[in-house]
Amino acid sequence: MNPVSPANSGGADAAIEKMEATFNMAIEKSSKITELSTAKKAELDATKQRPQN
């Protein structure tokens, strides 16, 4: 049996690099969203009146 050689690994490498860049961008955006929502929640909690005992 003859081993099958990969057609063009350059295309696969480029596709992987593109996916990694997209994934990294998504992580960065998610981090910013989490940071903003956490700040808003903290701000909202600070404005709530809490009963004094």
Secondary structure, DSSP 8 states (H G I E B T S, - for coil): ------S-HHHHHHHHHHHHHHHHHHHHHHHHHHHHHHHHHHHHHHHS-----
